[in-house]
């Protein structure tokens, strides 16, 4: 997966230059899917045996490195499976335990049972939407303590103001928030001890 703010057409072939162990590599990759402002999934094509071995060895080395979980639980509520996947992947790499919900009912259940340290919520979902979820959290003394970060596909001023009034601590528009930016914002909620 490649983080990019650009938009690429599915199926197009890109020339990609990367460096592995101080060795520059030129690769060709076919775009599998793309979400403008977030990133794209690619599949490498026409790999030489040497490049294939280099990438395989790098992945094996990366898998052997143990990542210590911070044990900080983050709830990620989004009805878009692709968005959840890319954001979860980056948060997981940063050491967070990510709990996923696809709708407001699942999110409410996870909030009550798992007591995450932070909730990342999309406002515009079917059923119990993010606004209603914020209202319900404010009614429960335990859930009211959980900070909420809004990550929404809509960023009109009225939505932002309403979410903040209902208890959200911050608001990020999906269009301009790649996984790296989200992870940096999430880290701000957890001062280093």
Helices and strands as residue ranges (DSSP letters): E 13-20, E 23-35, E 39-45, H 49-64, E 73-77, H 81-93, E 97-101, H 104-114, E 118-121, H 130-139, H 141-144, E 147-152, H 157-165, E 170-173, G 174-176, H 179-188
